[in-house]
Amino acid sequence: MTTEHNILILAQWLSPAFPVGAFAYSHGLETAIHSGAIATACDLQDWLTYVLSHGSGRNDCILLRAAYSSGPQAALDDVNQTALAVSASSERIRETQLQGSAFSQTTSAIWGSDKTEFCYPVAVGHAAAQLRLDVDLTAAFYLHGFVSNLVSAAVRAVPLGQTEGQRVLAALIPMCDQIVQDTQCTTLDDLSSTAFLSDIAAMRHETLQPRIFRS
């Protein structure tokens, strides 16, 4: 396939229109908004910068790459179990499992890739490998989709203006690209997270009332 074709497939896979239910998840943002930790566009940008560079964003990129190059089923299962292990809360486990399952069901039905029950980044990496899509492009689109969903959640929940949300997203694009570059030679041993406030917010969301998001 041409690079242009790769881009179009990935744009479809990681777009808000793809039926993985991403709109229902805030990844703990709702807790931070409820507590007042995120009240402005600047707050949101700072929060997401840390999630991308030191938390779930970077880890998901590493997991996607590991799934892409895993080979045998046993190795792929190990990657998936690791993805579950590094999820910071029960809601984040459910978030990545349900999105991964929904993603796999749709890609299997349309492109003939394996139908799996893998976590979201693992499912994306595995499907991209089966279709021989470029792994760097896949990781870049994945990160952009990840942060786009969180910006959308914040626009609804803070609330922020649409232009403010897009300004935050535009400011984070260079970081997405940098993470793609920084994770090119990583392995599962490089997984880590110091995005503690985000992880704690995800845990506290389990008892947050009232709430509109599933995580």
C-alpha positions in Angstrom: 0.0 0.0 0.0 1.1 3.6 -0.6 1.9 6.0 2.2 -1.2 7.9 1.2 -3.4 4.8 1.6 -1.8 4.1 5.0 -2.6 7.6 6.1 -6.3 7.3 5.0 -6.8 4.0 6.8 -5.2 5.3 10.0 -7.3 8.5 9.8 -10.4 6.3 9.7 -9.2 4.0 12.5 -8.3 6.8 14.9 -11.0 9.3 14.1 -13.9 10.2 16.5 -16.3 8.5 14.0 -14.7 5.0 14.6 -17.0 3.1 16.9 -14.9 2.5 19.9 -16.9 4.7 22.3 -14.0 7.0 23.0 -16.4 9.9 23.7 -17.6 8.1 26.9 -14.2 8.1 28.6 -12.3 11.0 30.3 -9.3 9.0 31.6 -9.7 10.7 35.0 -10.0 14.2 33.6 -13.5 14.5 35.0 -12.2 14.1 38.5 -9.6 16.7 38.0 -12.2 19.1 36.6 -14.5 18.4 39.5 -11.8 19.1 42.0 -10.8 22.4 40.3 -7.4 21.1 39.2 -8.4 21.8 35.6 -10.4 25.0 35.2 -8.7 26.7 32.2 -7.2 25.8 28.8 -3.7 26.3 30.3 -4.5 23.9 33.1 -5.7 21.3 30.5 -2.6 21.7 28.4 -0.3 21.2 31.4 -2.2 18.2 32.5 -2.2 16.5 29.1 1.4 17.4 28.5 2.3 15.3 31.6 -0.1 12.4 30.7 1.5 12.3 27.2 5.1 12.5 28.2 5.2 10.7 31.6 2.0 8.6 31.7 -0.5 6.7 29.6 0.4 8.4 26.3 4.0 7.3 26.3 3.2 3.9 27.7 0.5 3.2 25.1 2.9 4.1 22.3 5.4 1.6 23.7 2.7 -1.1 24.0 1.5 -0.4 20.5 5.1 -0.8 19.1 5.5 -4.0 21.2 2.3 -5.5 19.8 3.3 -4.5 16.2 6.5 -6.4 16.4 5.5 -9.2 18.8 5.2 -12.1 16.3 3.9 -15.3 18.0 0.5 -15.4 19.8 2.2 -16.1 23.2 4.3 -12.9 22.8 1.3 -10.9 21.9 -0.6 -12.2 25.0 2.3 -11.1 27.1 2.1 -7.6 25.7 -1.6 -7.5 26.5 -1.1 -8.8 30.0 1.5 -6.1 30.5 -0.9 -3.5 29.2 -3.4 -4.5 31.8 -0.8 -4.5 34.6 0.2 -0.9 33.9 -3.4 0.4 33.9 -3.7 2.5 37.0 -7.3 1.8 38.0 -10.2 -0.6 37.3 -11.9 2.0 35.1 -8.8 2.4 33.0 -8.6 -1.3 32.6 -12.3 -1.3 31.4 -11.6 1.7 29.2 -8.7 0.0 27.3 -10.4 -3.4 27.2 -13.7 -2.2 25.8 -12.2 0.2 23.3 -9.7 -2.5 22.1 -12.5 -5.1 21.7 -14.7 -2.6 19.8 -11.8 -1.6 17.6 -10.9 -5.2 16.8 -14.5 -6.1 15.9 -14.7 -3.4 13.4 -11.3 -3.8 11.8 -11.9 -7.6 11.6 -15.3 -7.1 9.9 -14.0 -4.6 7.3 -10.3 -5.4 6.8 -10.1 -9.0 7.8 -7.6 -8.6 10.6 -7.8 -10.9 13.7 -10.7 -10.5 16.0 -9.2 -10.2 19.4 -10.0 -9.0 23.0 -6.8 -7.1 23.4 -6.3 -3.7 25.1 -6.7 -0.7 22.8 -3.0 0.1 22.0 -2.3 -3.7 21.6 -5.3 -4.2 19.3 -4.2 -1.2 17.2 -0.6 -2.3 17.0 -1.5 -5.8 16.0 -4.0 -4.8 13.3 -1.5 -2.3 11.9 1.1 -5.1 11.6 -1.4 -7.4 9.9 -2.2 -4.7 7.3 1.5 -3.7 7.1 0.9 -0.1 8.0 3.8 2.0 9.0 4.3 1.7 12.8 5.5 5.3 13.3 2.5 6.6 11.4 0.3 4.3 13.4 1.8 5.5 16.7 1.4 9.2 15.7 -2.2 8.8 14.7 -2.9 6.8 17.9 -1.5 9.6 20.1 -3.3 12.3 18.2 -6.6 10.4 18.6 -5.8 9.8 22.3 -5.2 13.4 23.1 -8.0 14.6 20.8 -10.5 12.6 22.8 -9.3 14.0 26.1 -9.5 17.6 24.7 -13.0 16.9 23.6 -14.0 15.6 27.0 -12.6 18.7 28.6 -14.4 21.0 26.2 -17.6 19.4 27.3 -16.9 19.2 31.0 -14.9 22.3 32.1 -16.4 23.7 29.8 -14.0 25.3 27.3 -14.7 27.0 24.0 -14.1 25.0 20.8 -11.3 27.3 19.7 -9.6 27.0 23.1 -9.8 23.2 22.8 -8.3 23.2 19.3 -5.5 25.6 20.5 -4.6 23.1 23.2 -4.6 20.2 20.7 -2.4 22.1 18.3 0.1 22.9 21.0 0.3 19.2 21.9 1.0 17.9 18.4 4.8 18.5 18.5 4.9 16.5 21.7 3.0 13.6 20.1 5.6 13.6 17.3 8.4 13.7 19.8 7.0 10.7 21.8 6.8 8.7 18.5 10.5 9.4 17.9 11.5 8.8 21.5 9.8 5.4 21.6 11.3 4.0 18.4 13.8 1.7 20.1 11.9 1.0 23.3 10.8 -2.4 24.8 8.3 -3.3 27.5 11.2 -2.7 30.0 10.9 1.0 29.3 7.3 1.2 30.6 6.9 3.6 33.5 4.6 6.3 34.8 5.1 9.3 37.0 1.8 11.0 36.0 0.7 10.4 39.6 -2.1 13.1 39.7 -3.6 11.6 36.6 -3.5 8.1 38.0 -5.0 9.2 41.3 -7.7 11.1 39.5 -8.6 7.9 37.5 -8.8 5.9 40.8 -11.0 8.6 42.5 -13.3 8.7 39.5 -14.7 5.3 40.5 -16.6 6.9 43.4 -17.2 10.4 41.9 -20.8 11.5 42.0 -22.4 12.9 39.8 -20.4 12.0 36.7 -21.0 11.9 33.0 -18.0 9.8 31.8 -17.2 6.1 32.3 -13.6 6.8 33.4 
